[in-house]
Amino acid sequence: MIATVPINTREGLEKIARLRALESKIETHLEAISLGFYEIGLAFRTIRDEELYKEQYLSFQAFCQANHSKYRICYLVIREYIKASEVIDILQDSGFDGKKLPQNASLCKPLAKLYKVKDKMAKVWSLALADTDDSPTASVVNRLVLSAIKPAENYQYQEGDVVKMTDVPSKNGSWAIVTVVGTEHITVVDYTGQESIRISDKSCFPLDYTQEQLDFYQVLLARMERIYNSPSADSFVQKTLKSFSKIMRGSLSTSEEIILKTLEELCK
Protein backbone atom coordinates (compact mmCIF):
# COMPACT_ATOMS: atom_id res chain seq x y z
CA MET A 1 0.00 0.00 0.00
CA ILE A 2 1.30 3.47 -0.90
CA ALA A 3 1.70 5.73 2.13
CA THR A 4 0.10 9.18 1.94
CA VAL A 5 0.04 12.22 4.22
CA PRO A 6 -2.92 14.47 5.12
CA ILE A 7 -3.50 17.91 3.58
CA ASN A 8 -3.84 20.45 6.38
CA THR A 9 -2.45 23.81 5.24
CA ARG A 10 -3.28 26.52 2.72
CA GLU A 11 0.16 26.07 1.20
CA GLY A 12 -0.61 22.38 0.90
CA LEU A 13 -3.83 23.10 -1.00
CA GLU A 14 -1.94 25.44 -3.37
CA LYS A 15 0.60 22.72 -4.05
CA ILE A 16 -2.16 20.27 -4.77
CA ALA A 17 -3.67 22.71 -7.28
CA ARG A 18 -0.29 23.10 -8.99
CA LEU A 19 0.16 19.33 -8.96
CA ARG A 20 -3.22 18.82 -10.64
CA ALA A 21 -2.34 21.36 -13.36
CA LEU A 22 0.92 19.56 -14.09
CA GLU A 23 -0.80 16.19 -14.08
CA SER A 24 -3.24 17.53 -16.66
CA LYS A 25 -0.31 18.57 -18.85
CA ILE A 26 1.22 15.11 -18.50
CA GLU A 27 -2.04 13.45 -19.53
CA THR A 28 -2.39 15.76 -22.54
CA HIS A 29 1.09 14.99 -23.83
CA LEU A 30 0.72 11.28 -23.20
CA GLU A 31 -1.74 11.33 -26.10
CA ALA A 32 1.13 12.27 -28.41
CA ILE A 33 4.06 10.89 -26.46
CA SER A 34 6.56 10.94 -29.33
CA LEU A 35 6.17 14.71 -29.54
CA GLY A 36 5.49 15.49 -25.89
CA PHE A 37 8.28 13.66 -24.09
CA TYR A 38 9.95 16.95 -23.15
CA GLU A 39 6.77 18.44 -21.65
CA ILE A 40 6.08 15.19 -19.79
CA GLY A 41 9.60 15.09 -18.38
CA LEU A 42 9.52 18.77 -17.48
CA ALA A 43 6.21 18.39 -15.66
CA PHE A 44 7.41 15.41 -13.66
CA ARG A 45 10.69 17.21 -12.94
CA THR A 46 8.79 20.19 -11.57
CA ILE A 47 6.66 17.92 -9.38
CA ARG A 48 9.83 16.29 -8.07
CA ASP A 49 11.97 19.42 -7.61
CA GLU A 50 9.21 21.50 -6.00
CA GLU A 51 8.13 18.51 -3.91
CA LEU A 52 4.52 19.01 -4.92
CA TYR A 53 3.80 15.36 -4.12
CA LYS A 54 4.59 15.81 -0.41
CA GLU A 55 1.11 16.90 0.55
CA GLN A 56 -0.16 13.41 -0.29
CA TYR A 57 2.81 11.07 -0.70
CA LEU A 58 5.96 10.38 1.27
CA SER A 59 8.25 10.36 -1.76
CA PHE A 60 8.31 11.18 -5.46
CA GLN A 61 8.69 7.50 -6.26
CA ALA A 62 5.61 6.70 -4.18
CA PHE A 63 3.66 9.36 -6.11
CA CYS A 64 4.71 7.83 -9.45
CA GLN A 65 3.88 4.30 -8.34
CA ALA A 66 0.48 5.31 -6.97
CA ASN A 67 -0.43 6.92 -10.31
CA HIS A 68 0.98 4.21 -12.58
CA SER A 69 -2.46 3.20 -13.87
CA LYS A 70 -3.29 6.84 -14.67
CA TYR A 71 -0.10 7.61 -16.62
CA ARG A 72 0.53 4.10 -17.97
CA ILE A 73 4.27 4.59 -17.55
CA CYS A 74 6.46 3.21 -14.79
CA TYR A 75 8.78 5.06 -12.46
CA LEU A 76 11.92 4.11 -14.44
CA VAL A 77 10.45 5.52 -17.65
CA ILE A 78 9.43 8.69 -15.82
CA ARG A 79 13.05 9.08 -14.71
CA GLU A 80 14.17 8.74 -18.33
CA TYR A 81 11.73 11.48 -19.41
CA ILE A 82 13.04 13.73 -16.65
CA LYS A 83 16.62 13.20 -17.81
CA ALA A 84 15.52 13.81 -21.40
CA SER A 85 13.96 17.14 -20.42
CA GLU A 86 17.22 18.14 -18.73
CA VAL A 87 19.16 17.27 -21.89
CA ILE A 88 16.78 19.37 -24.01
CA ASP A 89 17.21 22.35 -21.67
CA ILE A 90 21.01 22.08 -21.88
CA LEU A 91 20.96 21.89 -25.68
CA GLN A 92 18.54 24.83 -25.91
CA ASP A 93 20.88 26.86 -23.70
CA SER A 94 23.69 25.90 -26.11
CA GLY A 95 21.81 27.39 -29.06
CA PHE A 96 19.93 24.44 -30.54
CA ASP A 97 16.22 24.80 -31.25
CA GLY A 98 13.35 23.40 -33.30
CA LYS A 99 14.25 20.35 -35.37
CA LYS A 100 17.89 20.71 -34.32
CA LEU A 101 16.85 19.32 -30.91
CA PRO A 102 16.42 15.57 -30.22
CA GLN A 103 12.98 14.53 -31.40
CA ASN A 104 12.55 11.58 -29.03
CA ALA A 105 13.66 10.45 -25.60
CA SER A 106 15.86 7.63 -26.92
CA LEU A 107 18.21 10.21 -28.47
CA CYS A 108 18.50 11.97 -25.12
CA LYS A 109 19.33 8.86 -23.11
CA PRO A 110 23.00 8.54 -24.19
CA LEU A 111 23.48 12.33 -24.07
CA ALA A 112 22.42 12.32 -20.40
CA LYS A 113 25.76 10.60 -19.62
CA LEU A 114 27.40 13.95 -20.41
CA TYR A 115 25.18 15.91 -18.00
CA LYS A 116 28.18 17.10 -15.95
CA VAL A 117 30.12 18.23 -19.04
CA LYS A 118 27.52 20.32 -20.82
CA ASP A 119 29.91 21.78 -23.41
CA LYS A 120 30.88 18.25 -24.45
CA MET A 121 27.19 17.27 -24.70
CA ALA A 122 26.57 20.14 -27.13
CA LYS A 123 29.66 19.20 -29.15
CA VAL A 124 28.61 15.56 -29.43
CA TRP A 125 25.08 16.49 -30.49
CA SER A 126 26.44 18.91 -33.09
CA LEU A 127 28.64 16.14 -34.51
CA ALA A 128 25.70 13.71 -34.55
CA LEU A 129 23.64 16.19 -36.58
CA ALA A 130 26.49 16.82 -39.00
CA ASP A 131 27.10 13.08 -39.50
CA THR A 132 23.53 12.22 -40.39
CA ASP A 133 22.05 15.23 -42.19
CA ASP A 134 20.19 16.22 -39.02
CA SER A 135 18.66 12.74 -38.58
CA PRO A 136 20.83 10.95 -35.98
CA THR A 137 19.87 7.59 -34.52
CA ALA A 138 20.33 6.59 -30.88
CA SER A 139 23.14 4.19 -31.86
CA VAL A 140 25.06 6.98 -33.62
CA VAL A 141 24.66 9.30 -30.63
CA ASN A 142 25.67 6.55 -28.21
CA ARG A 143 28.84 5.79 -30.18
CA LEU A 144 29.82 9.46 -30.17
CA VAL A 145 29.11 9.76 -26.46
CA LEU A 146 31.30 6.75 -25.68
CA SER A 147 34.02 8.21 -27.88
CA ALA A 148 33.74 11.55 -26.08
CA ILE A 149 34.16 9.86 -22.71
CA LYS A 150 37.16 7.72 -23.63
CA PRO A 151 39.81 10.47 -23.95
CA ALA A 152 39.04 11.54 -20.38
CA GLU A 153 39.87 7.96 -19.35
CA ASN A 154 43.35 8.18 -20.90
CA TYR A 155 42.40 6.24 -24.01
CA GLN A 156 45.46 4.65 -25.58
CA TYR A 157 45.50 5.20 -29.34
CA GLN A 158 46.85 2.52 -31.65
CA GLU A 159 47.92 2.53 -35.28
CA GLY A 160 44.90 1.69 -37.42
CA ASP A 161 42.37 3.30 -35.07
CA VAL A 162 39.64 5.30 -36.75
CA VAL A 163 39.07 8.71 -35.18
CA LYS A 164 36.65 11.55 -35.69
CA MET A 165 38.39 14.92 -35.95
CA THR A 166 36.75 17.63 -33.84
CA ASP A 167 39.25 20.48 -33.60
CA VAL A 168 41.09 20.44 -36.93
CA PRO A 169 40.37 23.31 -39.37
CA SER A 170 38.44 22.17 -42.49
CA LYS A 171 38.44 18.57 -41.21
CA ASN A 172 36.00 18.78 -38.31
CA GLY A 173 33.50 15.93 -38.34
CA SER A 174 35.57 13.82 -40.75
CA TRP A 175 37.04 10.42 -39.98
CA ALA A 176 40.74 9.71 -40.27
CA ILE A 177 43.00 6.73 -39.63
CA VAL A 178 45.83 6.81 -37.07
CA THR A 179 49.25 6.11 -38.63
CA VAL A 180 51.66 7.19 -35.87
CA VAL A 181 51.14 7.32 -32.08
CA GLY A 182 53.27 9.77 -30.08
CA THR A 183 53.34 10.82 -26.44
CA GLU A 184 50.88 13.71 -26.68
CA HIS A 185 50.17 13.79 -30.41
CA ILE A 186 49.06 11.35 -33.08
CA THR A 187 49.45 11.46 -36.84
CA VAL A 188 46.42 10.61 -38.95
CA VAL A 189 45.78 10.29 -42.67
CA ASP A 190 42.64 12.00 -43.96
CA TYR A 191 39.92 10.38 -46.07
CA THR A 192 41.64 11.29 -49.35
CA GLY A 193 44.87 9.54 -48.38
CA GLN A 194 46.69 12.72 -49.47
CA GLU A 195 47.27 14.50 -46.19
CA SER A 196 49.01 13.34 -43.03
CA ILE A 197 48.07 15.54 -40.10
CA ARG A 198 49.80 15.72 -36.70
CA ILE A 199 47.17 16.57 -34.11
CA SER A 200 46.68 16.55 -30.36
CA ASP A 201 45.07 13.38 -29.05
CA LYS A 202 42.40 15.70 -27.58
CA SER A 203 41.48 17.05 -31.05
CA CYS A 204 39.62 13.91 -32.00
CA PHE A 205 37.36 11.13 -30.70
CA PRO A 206 38.44 7.49 -31.01
CA LEU A 207 35.56 5.58 -32.60
CA ASP A 208 34.69 2.35 -30.83
CA TYR A 209 34.76 -0.02 -33.80
CA THR A 210 35.25 -3.76 -34.21
CA GLN A 211 38.23 -5.07 -36.17
CA GLU A 212 35.90 -5.76 -39.09
CA GLN A 213 34.80 -2.12 -39.09
CA LEU A 214 38.41 -0.90 -38.83
CA ASP A 215 39.27 -3.05 -41.86
CA PHE A 216 36.30 -1.53 -43.69
CA TYR A 217 37.79 1.96 -43.29
CA GLN A 218 41.17 0.81 -44.60
CA VAL A 219 39.46 -0.51 -47.74
CA LEU A 220 37.28 2.61 -48.04
CA LEU A 221 40.36 4.83 -47.75
CA ALA A 222 42.12 2.93 -50.54
CA ARG A 223 39.08 3.22 -52.83
CA MET A 224 38.65 6.94 -52.14
CA GLU A 225 42.36 7.61 -52.61
CA ARG A 226 42.32 5.99 -56.07
CA ILE A 227 39.36 8.12 -57.11
CA TYR A 228 40.88 11.30 -55.68
CA ASN A 229 44.16 10.71 -57.57
CA SER A 230 42.42 10.20 -60.90
CA PRO A 231 42.80 12.96 -63.52
CA SER A 232 39.02 12.69 -63.96
CA ALA A 233 38.34 13.67 -60.35
CA ASP A 234 36.89 17.14 -60.91
CA SER A 235 35.46 19.42 -58.22
CA PHE A 236 32.09 17.65 -58.30
CA VAL A 237 33.72 14.26 -57.71
CA GLN A 238 35.83 15.67 -54.89
CA LYS A 239 32.79 17.26 -53.26
CA THR A 240 30.91 13.96 -53.50
CA LEU A 241 33.87 12.11 -51.98
CA LYS A 242 33.90 14.53 -49.08
CA SER A 243 30.41 13.37 -48.11
CA PHE A 244 31.90 9.89 -47.55
CA SER A 245 34.25 11.38 -44.95
CA LYS A 246 31.24 11.84 -42.65
CA ILE A 247 30.18 8.18 -42.65
CA MET A 248 30.58 6.85 -39.10
CA ARG A 249 28.67 3.55 -39.28
CA GLY A 250 31.54 1.27 -40.17
CA SER A 251 29.74 0.27 -43.39
CA LEU A 252 28.14 1.70 -46.53
CA SER A 253 24.45 1.74 -47.28
CA THR A 254 23.27 0.26 -50.57
CA SER A 255 22.90 3.70 -52.17
CA GLU A 256 26.34 4.83 -50.89
CA GLU A 257 27.95 1.72 -52.39
CA ILE A 258 26.26 2.42 -55.75
CA ILE A 259 27.48 6.04 -55.71
CA LEU A 260 31.03 5.03 -54.82
CA LYS A 261 31.13 2.40 -57.59
CA THR A 262 29.84 4.98 -60.05
CA LEU A 263 32.64 7.35 -59.06
CA GLU A 264 35.14 4.52 -59.49
CA GLU A 265 33.84 3.90 -63.00
CA LEU A 266 34.01 7.59 -63.89
CA CYS A 267 37.56 7.93 -62.59
CA LYS A 268 39.22 4.81 -64.03
VENCORVEN-V274102 format. One record per residue. N is the residue number from 1. RES is the residue in three letters. SS is DSSP state (hx for helix, st for strand, lp for the rest). BURIAL is 1 if it has 24 or more other ideal C-beta (glycine too) atoms within 12 Angstrom, else 0. Layout:
BEGIN
<<N | RES | SS | BURIAL> <N | RES | SS | BURIAL>>
END
This chain:
BEGIN
<<1 | MET | lp | 0> <2 | ILE | lp | 0> <3 | ALA | lp | 0> <4 | THR | st | 0> <5 | VAL | lp | 0> <6 | PRO | lp | 0> <7 | ILE | lp | 0> <8 | ASN | lp | 0> <9 | THR | lp | 0> <10 | ARG | hx | 0> <11 | GLU | hx | 0> <12 | GLY | hx | 0> <13 | LEU | hx | 0> <14 | GLU | hx | 0> <15 | LYS | hx | 1> <16 | ILE | hx | 1> <17 | ALA | hx | 0> <18 | ARG | hx | 0> <19 | LEU | hx | 1> <20 | ARG | hx | 0> <21 | ALA | hx | 0> <22 | LEU | hx | 1> <23 | GLU | hx | 1> <24 | SER | hx | 0> <25 | LYS | hx | 1> <26 | ILE | hx | 1> <27 | GLU | hx | 0> <28 | THR | hx | 0> <29 | HIS | hx | 1> <30 | LEU | hx | 1> <31 | GLU | lp | 0> <32 | ALA | lp | 0> <33 | ILE | hx | 1> <34 | SER | hx | 0> <35 | LEU | hx | 0> <36 | GLY | hx | 1> <37 | PHE | hx | 1> <38 | TYR | hx | 1> <39 | GLU | hx | 1> <40 | ILE | hx | 1> <41 | GLY | hx | 1> <42 | LEU | hx | 1> <43 | ALA | hx | 1> <44 | PHE | hx | 1> <45 | ARG | hx | 1> <46 | THR | hx | 1> <47 | ILE | hx | 1> <48 | ARG | hx | 1> <49 | ASP | hx | 0> <50 | GLU | lp | 0> <51 | GLU | lp | 0> <52 | LEU | hx | 1> <53 | TYR | hx | 1> <54 | LYS | hx | 1> <55 | GLU | hx | 1> <56 | GLN | lp | 1> <57 | TYR | st | 1> <58 | LEU | lp | 0> <59 | SER | lp | 0> <60 | PHE | hx | 1> <61 | GLN | hx | 0> <62 | ALA | hx | 0> <63 | PHE | hx | 1> <64 | CYS | hx | 1> <65 | GLN | hx | 1> <66 | ALA | hx | 0> <67 | ASN | lp | 1> <68 | HIS | hx | 0> <69 | SER | hx | 0> <70 | LYS | hx | 0> <71 | TYR | hx | 1> <72 | ARG | lp | 0> <73 | ILE | lp | 1> <74 | CYS | lp | 0> <75 | TYR | hx | 0> <76 | LEU | hx | 0> <77 | VAL | hx | 1> <78 | ILE | hx | 1> <79 | ARG | hx | 1> <80 | GLU | hx | 1> <81 | TYR | hx | 1> <82 | ILE | hx | 1> <83 | LYS | hx | 1> <84 | ALA | hx | 1> <85 | SER | hx | 1> <86 | GLU | hx | 1> <87 | VAL | hx | 1> <88 | ILE | hx | 1> <89 | ASP | hx | 1> <90 | ILE | hx | 1> <91 | LEU | hx | 1> <92 | GLN | hx | 0> <93 | ASP | hx | 0> <94 | SER | lp | 0> <95 | GLY | lp | 0> <96 | PHE | lp | 1> <97 | ASP | lp | 0> <98 | GLY | hx | 0> <99 | LYS | hx | 0> <100 | LYS | hx | 0> <101 | LEU | lp | 1> <102 | PRO | lp | 1> <103 | GLN | lp | 1> <104 | ASN | lp | 1> <105 | ALA | hx | 1> <106 | SER | hx | 1> <107 | LEU | hx | 1> <108 | CYS | hx | 1> <109 | LYS | hx | 1> <110 | PRO | hx | 1> <111 | LEU | hx | 1> <112 | ALA | hx | 1> <113 | LYS | hx | 1> <114 | LEU | hx | 1> <115 | TYR | lp | 1> <116 | LYS | lp | 0> <117 | VAL | lp | 0> <118 | LYS | hx | 0> <119 | ASP | hx | 0> <120 | LYS | hx | 1> <121 | MET | hx | 1> <122 | ALA | hx | 1> <123 | LYS | hx | 1> <124 | VAL | hx | 1> <125 | TRP | hx | 1> <126 | SER | hx | 1> <127 | LEU | hx | 1> <128 | ALA | hx | 1> <129 | LEU | hx | 1> <130 | ALA | hx | 1> <131 | ASP | hx | 1> <132 | THR | lp | 1> <133 | ASP | lp | 0> <134 | ASP | lp | 0> <135 | SER | lp | 0> <136 | PRO | lp | 1> <137 | THR | lp | 0> <138 | ALA | hx | 1> <139 | SER | hx | 0> <140 | VAL | hx | 1> <141 | VAL | hx | 1> <142 | ASN | hx | 1> <143 | ARG | hx | 1> <144 | LEU | hx | 1> <145 | VAL | hx | 1> <146 | LEU | hx | 1> <147 | SER | hx | 1> <148 | ALA | hx | 1> <149 | ILE | hx | 1> <150 | LYS | hx | 1> <151 | PRO | hx | 1> <152 | ALA | hx | 0> <153 | GLU | hx | 0> <154 | ASN | lp | 0> <155 | TYR | lp | 1> <156 | GLN | lp | 0> <157 | TYR | lp | 1> <158 | GLN | lp | 0> <159 | GLU | lp | 0> <160 | GLY | lp | 1> <161 | ASP | lp | 1> <162 | VAL | st | 1> <163 | VAL | st | 1> <164 | LYS | st | 1> <165 | MET | st | 1> <166 | THR | lp | 1> <167 | ASP | lp | 0> <168 | VAL | lp | 1> <169 | PRO | lp | 0> <170 | SER | lp | 0> <171 | LYS | lp | 1> <172 | ASN | lp | 1> <173 | GLY | lp | 1> <174 | SER | lp | 1> <175 | TRP | st | 1> <176 | ALA | st | 1> <177 | ILE | st | 1> <178 | VAL | st | 1> <179 | THR | st | 1> <180 | VAL | st | 0> <181 | VAL | st | 0> <182 | GLY | lp | 0> <183 | THR | lp | 0> <184 | GLU | lp | 0> <185 | HIS | st | 0> <186 | ILE | st | 1> <187 | THR | st | 1> <188 | VAL | st | 1> <189 | VAL | st | 1> <190 | ASP | lp | 1> <191 | TYR | lp | 1> <192 | THR | lp | 1> <193 | GLY | lp | 1> <194 | GLN | lp | 0> <195 | GLU | lp | 1> <196 | SER | st | 0> <197 | ILE | st | 1> <198 | ARG | st | 0> <199 | ILE | st | 1> <200 | SER | st | 0> <201 | ASP | lp | 1> <202 | LYS | lp | 0> <203 | SER | lp | 1> <204 | CYS | st | 1> <205 | PHE | st | 1> <206 | PRO | st | 1> <207 | LEU | lp | 1> <208 | ASP | lp | 1> <209 | TYR | lp | 1> <210 | THR | lp | 0> <211 | GLN | hx | 0> <212 | GLU | hx | 0> <213 | GLN | hx | 1> <214 | LEU | hx | 1> <215 | ASP | hx | 0> <216 | PHE | hx | 1> <217 | TYR | hx | 1> <218 | GLN | hx | 1> <219 | VAL | hx | 0> <220 | LEU | hx | 1> <221 | LEU | hx | 1> <222 | ALA | hx | 0> <223 | ARG | hx | 1> <224 | MET | hx | 1> <225 | GLU | hx | 1> <226 | ARG | hx | 1> <227 | ILE | hx | 1> <228 | TYR | hx | 1> <229 | ASN | hx | 0> <230 | SER | lp | 0> <231 | PRO | lp | 0> <232 | SER | lp | 0> <233 | ALA | lp | 1> <234 | ASP | lp | 0> <235 | SER | hx | 0> <236 | PHE | hx | 0> <237 | VAL | hx | 1> <238 | GLN | hx | 0> <239 | LYS | hx | 0> <240 | THR | hx | 1> <241 | LEU | hx | 1> <242 | LYS | hx | 1> <243 | SER | hx | 1> <244 | PHE | hx | 1> <245 | SER | lp | 1> <246 | LYS | lp | 1> <247 | ILE | lp | 1> <248 | MET | lp | 1> <249 | ARG | lp | 1> <250 | GLY | lp | 1> <251 | SER | lp | 0> <252 | LEU | lp | 0> <253 | SER | lp | 0> <254 | THR | hx | 0> <255 | SER | hx | 0> <256 | GLU | hx | 0> <257 | GLU | hx | 0> <258 | ILE | hx | 0> <259 | ILE | hx | 0> <260 | LEU | hx | 1> <261 | LYS | hx | 0> <262 | THR | hx | 0> <263 | LEU | hx | 1> <264 | GLU | hx | 1> <265 | GLU | hx | 0> <266 | LEU | hx | 0> <267 | CYS | lp | 1> <268 | LYS | lp | 0>>
END
